Structures are given as C-alpha cells and as structure tokens.
Amino acid sequence: QVQLVESGGGLVQAGGSLRLSCAASGRTFGLDAMGWFRQAPGKEREFVVAINLIDDRTYYAHSVKGRFTITISRDNAQNMVYLQMNTLNPEDTAVYYCAASQKSWHRIDEYDYWGYWGQGTQVTVSS
C-alpha cells in the first residue's frame, strides 16, 4: 500500500501563488508516476499534471501549462511531490488531490490510471 498526504492549500488572491506538497510513504518503490488532480464544486475531478518517476518527464493540462510546475524530491523512505502554482485565478479554486500509480506511463490524464489518492487539500482563489 501507498499512503499520500497533501498539505499547503489555502486562500489566495487572484494573481498570487501557492505551493502544494504531497508526501508518499509505504511501498513507493513500485510507483511509476505521481501527479495532481483537482475537483471544483459541481464538477468532475480533472487532471492537472503528472511526473514520471523513472525519467522525470512531465505532462501538464493545457489550463495550467506555464503557470504550474511539478517537482519531486526523493529519499530512502519517502517521495515528496510539490506543485508550485503561480498566477492563480478563481477558476483554479478546487480541492487538489495527490495521486500515484504503479502502471506504465499511458493515458495518465485518465482517472483510472491512478491507484492511490490523498485526502485532498482546498485551494481557494479570490477575485
């Protein structure tokens, strides 16, 4: 099993920045990718960004490309994934979920690719 714990959400004004963190623990050695999704009220959960843990390649949703950056740090027991979010706008308001997968890098923007989820952290952007 893999456990994911997010932190760093909060309230920010439009144009501001936030940094989310996700701590992965447990059987992380088998993971192929980590990423972020988000879900706004009344909407489906949508893909934001993913990073391949083998070669560090990344893939961003069009809506966040150029504004959000995913990075990863590794130590013996834990992977940490960070999401730097800049130039935030009210449309970015959502619960942000960290995700992890043991599957090969394919259709990573689809919900079913991801097998592990965090509990979510709220991001609210005021206008």
C-alpha positions as a Markdown table, in Angstrom:
| # | Residue | x | y | z |
|---|---|---|---|---|
| 1 | Gln | 0.0 | 0.0 | 0.0 |
| 2 | Val | 0.9 | 3.6 | -0.6 |
| 3 | Gln | -0.1 | 6.5 | 1.6 |
| 4 | Leu | -0.4 | 10.0 | 0.2 |
| 5 | Val | -0.8 | 13.1 | 2.4 |
| 6 | Glu | -1.2 | 16.6 | 0.9 |
| 7 | Ser | -0.6 | 19.9 | 2.5 |
| 8 | Gly | -0.2 | 23.6 | 1.5 |
| 9 | Gly | -3.7 | 24.6 | 0.4 |
| 10 | Gly | -5.3 | 27.8 | 1.5 |
| 11 | Leu | -6.8 | 31.1 | 0.4 |
| 12 | Val | -5.0 | 33.4 | -2.0 |
| 13 | Gln | -5.9 | 36.4 | -4.1 |
| 14 | Ala | -6.0 | 36.2 | -7.9 |
| 15 | Gly | -2.6 | 36.6 | -9.3 |
| 16 | Gly | -1.0 | 35.0 | -6.3 |
| 17 | Ser | 0.9 | 31.8 | -5.7 |
| 18 | Leu | 0.7 | 28.7 | -3.6 |
| 19 | Arg | 2.8 | 25.6 | -3.2 |
| 20 | Leu | 1.2 | 22.2 | -2.5 |
| 21 | Ser | 3.1 | 19.3 | -1.1 |
| 22 | Cys | 2.4 | 15.6 | -1.2 |
| 23 | Ala | 4.2 | 13.1 | 0.9 |
| 24 | Ala | 4.2 | 9.5 | -0.3 |
| 25 | Ser | 5.1 | 6.6 | 2.0 |
| 26 | Gly | 4.7 | 2.9 | 2.2 |
| 27 | Arg | 5.5 | 0.7 | -0.9 |
| 28 | Thr | 6.7 | 3.7 | -3.0 |
| 29 | Phe | 9.4 | 1.7 | -4.8 |
| 30 | Gly | 6.8 | 0.2 | -7.1 |
| 31 | Leu | 5.4 | 3.5 | -8.3 |
| 32 | Asp | 5.7 | 4.7 | -11.9 |
| 33 | Ala | 4.2 | 8.1 | -11.6 |
| 34 | Met | 2.8 | 10.8 | -9.3 |
| 35 | Gly | 0.5 | 13.6 | -10.1 |
| 36 | Trp | -2.2 | 16.0 | -9.2 |
| 37 | Phe | -5.9 | 16.3 | -9.9 |
| 38 | Arg | -8.4 | 18.8 | -8.8 |
| 39 | Gln | -12.2 | 18.9 | -8.3 |
| 40 | Ala | -14.2 | 22.1 | -8.2 |
| 41 | Pro | -17.7 | 22.2 | -6.7 |
| 42 | Gly | -20.3 | 20.5 | -9.0 |
| 43 | Lys | -17.6 | 19.4 | -11.5 |
| 44 | Glu | -15.8 | 16.1 | -12.2 |
| 45 | Arg | -12.3 | 15.5 | -11.0 |
| 46 | Glu | -9.9 | 16.7 | -13.6 |
| 47 | Phe | -6.2 | 16.0 | -14.4 |
| 48 | Val | -3.7 | 18.8 | -13.6 |
| 49 | Val | -0.2 | 17.4 | -14.0 |
| 50 | Ala | 1.9 | 14.2 | -13.7 |
| 51 | Ile | 5.5 | 13.3 | -13.4 |
| 52 | Asn | 7.1 | 10.1 | -14.4 |
| 53 | Leu | 9.2 | 8.7 | -11.5 |
| 54 | Ile | 11.6 | 6.8 | -13.9 |
| 55 | Asp | 12.7 | 9.6 | -16.2 |
| 56 | Asp | 11.1 | 12.7 | -14.6 |
| 57 | Arg | 9.2 | 13.6 | -17.7 |
| 58 | Thr | 6.1 | 15.7 | -17.0 |
| 59 | Tyr | 2.7 | 16.3 | -18.6 |
| 60 | Tyr | 0.5 | 19.3 | -17.9 |
| 61 | Ala | -3.1 | 20.0 | -18.6 |
| 62 | His | -3.4 | 22.9 | -21.0 |
| 63 | Ser | -5.2 | 25.0 | -18.5 |
| 64 | Val | -2.2 | 25.1 | -16.1 |
| 65 | Lys | 0.7 | 24.8 | -18.5 |
| 66 | Gly | 3.1 | 27.7 | -18.0 |
| 67 | Arg | 1.6 | 28.6 | -14.6 |
| 68 | Phe | 2.0 | 25.4 | -12.6 |
| 69 | Thr | 5.2 | 23.4 | -12.0 |
| 70 | Ile | 5.6 | 19.9 | -10.6 |
| 71 | Thr | 8.8 | 18.8 | -8.9 |
| 72 | Ile | 9.9 | 15.8 | -6.9 |
| 73 | Ser | 12.4 | 15.0 | -4.2 |
| 74 | Arg | 13.4 | 11.5 | -3.1 |
| 75 | Asp | 14.9 | 10.0 | 0.0 |
| 76 | Asn | 15.2 | 6.4 | 1.1 |
| 77 | Ala | 11.8 | 6.2 | 2.7 |
| 78 | Gln | 9.7 | 8.8 | 1.1 |
| 79 | Asn | 8.9 | 10.6 | -2.1 |
| 80 | Met | 7.8 | 14.2 | -1.9 |
| 81 | Val | 6.0 | 15.9 | -4.8 |
| 82 | Tyr | 5.4 | 19.6 | -5.0 |
| 83 | Leu | 3.1 | 21.7 | -7.1 |
| 84 | Gln | 4.1 | 25.3 | -7.5 |
| 85 | Met | 1.1 | 27.3 | -8.6 |
| 86 | Asn | 1.6 | 30.8 | -9.9 |
| 87 | Thr | -0.7 | 33.4 | -11.4 |
| 88 | Leu | -3.7 | 31.8 | -9.8 |
| 89 | Asn | -7.2 | 32.8 | -10.9 |
| 90 | Pro | -10.6 | 32.0 | -9.4 |
| 91 | Glu | -11.1 | 29.1 | -11.9 |
| 92 | Asp | -8.3 | 27.3 | -10.1 |
| 93 | Thr | -10.4 | 27.1 | -7.0 |
| 94 | Ala | -10.8 | 23.4 | -6.2 |
| 95 | Val | -9.9 | 20.6 | -3.9 |
| 96 | Tyr | -6.5 | 19.4 | -5.1 |
| 97 | Tyr | -5.7 | 15.7 | -4.8 |
| 98 | Cys | -2.3 | 14.0 | -5.0 |
| 99 | Ala | -2.3 | 10.7 | -6.9 |
| 100 | Ala | 0.1 | 7.9 | -7.5 |
| 101 | Ser | 0.2 | 4.9 | -9.9 |
| 102 | Gln | 2.1 | 1.7 | -10.4 |
| 103 | Lys | 1.0 | 1.4 | -14.0 |
| 104 | Ser | 3.2 | 2.1 | -17.1 |
| 105 | Trp | 3.1 | 5.7 | -18.4 |
| 106 | His | 0.0 | 5.6 | -20.6 |
| 107 | Arg | -3.3 | 7.6 | -20.6 |
| 108 | Ile | -2.0 | 9.4 | -17.5 |
| 109 | Asp | -4.7 | 12.1 | -17.7 |
| 110 | Glu | -7.4 | 9.5 | -17.1 |
| 111 | Tyr | -8.7 | 8.8 | -13.6 |
| 112 | Asp | -8.4 | 5.0 | -13.9 |
| 113 | Tyr | -4.7 | 5.2 | -14.4 |
| 114 | Trp | -4.2 | 6.2 | -10.8 |
| 115 | Gly | -4.5 | 3.7 | -8.0 |
| 116 | Tyr | -3.7 | 5.8 | -4.9 |
| 117 | Trp | -5.2 | 9.1 | -3.8 |
| 118 | Gly | -4.6 | 11.5 | -1.0 |
| 119 | Gln | -7.4 | 13.1 | 1.1 |
| 120 | Gly | -7.2 | 16.4 | -0.8 |
| 121 | Thr | -6.4 | 20.0 | 0.1 |
| 122 | Gln | -8.6 | 23.0 | -0.6 |
| 123 | Val | -7.3 | 25.9 | -2.7 |
| 124 | Thr | -9.4 | 29.0 | -2.9 |
| 125 | Val | -8.6 | 31.9 | -5.2 |
| 126 | Ser | -10.5 | 35.1 | -4.6 |
| 127 | Ser | -11.1 | 37.7 | -7.3 |
